[in-house]
Amino acid sequence: MTITITAFERSPHGGRRLARDTRIPWALEETGLPYEVRLVSFKAMKGPAHLALHPFGQIPTYEEGDLALFETGAIVFHIAEHDAGLLPKHANARAPAITWMFAALNTVEPPILDLVTARFFEADKPLGQGALAPG
Ligand SMILES: N[C@@H](CCC(=O)N[C@@H](CS)C(=O)NCC(=O)O)C(=O)O
């Protein structure tokens, strides 16, 4: 069954295929599953066809036959279930792997994203005057 994933066609910061979508081909390459990449524009991402795949109009998405997924964590979890090297079958090895998936998304990613935003996208603004500045 063909697996199709989506990625930015282009982003204001040159993020063609270099945004969070990189997690998905990485997992697919680890498992050896073949896949295709459909590049989407910002306009297409907010259109009805893409919104039917992703309720927030973002990338990445994952399609496999009738199955459509969004959220990198859920997609990587789904892919990892095909490969005991990524997600062990034994409960005591599986649970820590799942713990690290949650940690990566909930604990590791947010401060890295804050740092990237402050360092690269808001470097011209005084600290605290960026996107999250009050009022
Ligand atoms: N929590 C989501 C985040 C998805 C996300 O923020 N995607 C970004 C690219 S990394 C996006 O599509 N941004 C464009 C937009 O929000 O309009 C995930 O892990 O899949």
The ligand as a Tripos MOL2 file, in Angstrom:
@<TRIPOS>MOLECULE
LIG
   20    19     1     0     0
SMALL
NO_CHARGES

@<TRIPOS>ATOM
      1 N1          2.2110   19.2990   16.7180 N.3       1 LIG1
      2 C1          2.2300   19.2490   15.2650 C.3       1 LIG1
      3 C2          2.8230   20.5360   14.7470 C.3       1 LIG1
      4 C3          2.6560   20.6650   13.2310 C.3       1 LIG1
      5 C4          3.2020   22.0000   12.7890 C.2       1 LIG1
      6 O1          3.3600   22.9710   13.5670 O.2       1 LIG1
      7 N2          3.4900   22.0920   11.4770 N.am      1 LIG1
      8 C5          4.0310   23.3220   10.9640 C.3       1 LIG1
      9 C6          5.3280   23.0550   10.2150 C.3       1 LIG1
     10 S1          6.5640   22.4250   11.3270 S.3       1 LIG1
     11 C7          3.0690   23.9610    9.9770 C.2       1 LIG1
     12 O2          2.4290   23.2820    9.2040 O.2       1 LIG1
     13 N3          2.9950   25.2970   10.0080 N.am      1 LIG1
     14 C8          2.1880   26.0460    9.0900 C.3       1 LIG1
     15 C9          0.9550   26.5950    9.7270 C.2       1 LIG1
     16 O3          0.7070   26.3300   10.9280 O.co2     1 LIG1
     17 O4          0.2510   27.3350    9.0360 O.co2     1 LIG1
     18 C10         3.0390   18.0320   14.7950 C.2       1 LIG1
     19 O5          3.9500   17.6090   15.5380 O.co2     1 LIG1
     20 O6          2.7440   17.4920   13.7200 O.co2     1 LIG1
@<TRIPOS>BOND
     1     1     2 1
     2     2     3 1
     3     2    18 1
     4     3     4 1
     5     4     5 1
     6     5     6 2
     7     5     7 1
     8     7     8 1
     9     8     9 1
    10     8    11 1
    11     9    10 1
    12    11    12 2
    13    11    13 1
    14    13    14 1
    15    14    15 1
    16    15    16 2
    17    15    17 1
    18    18    19 2
    19    18    20 1
@<TRIPOS>SUBSTRUCTURE
     1 LIG1         1 GROUP 0 **** ****
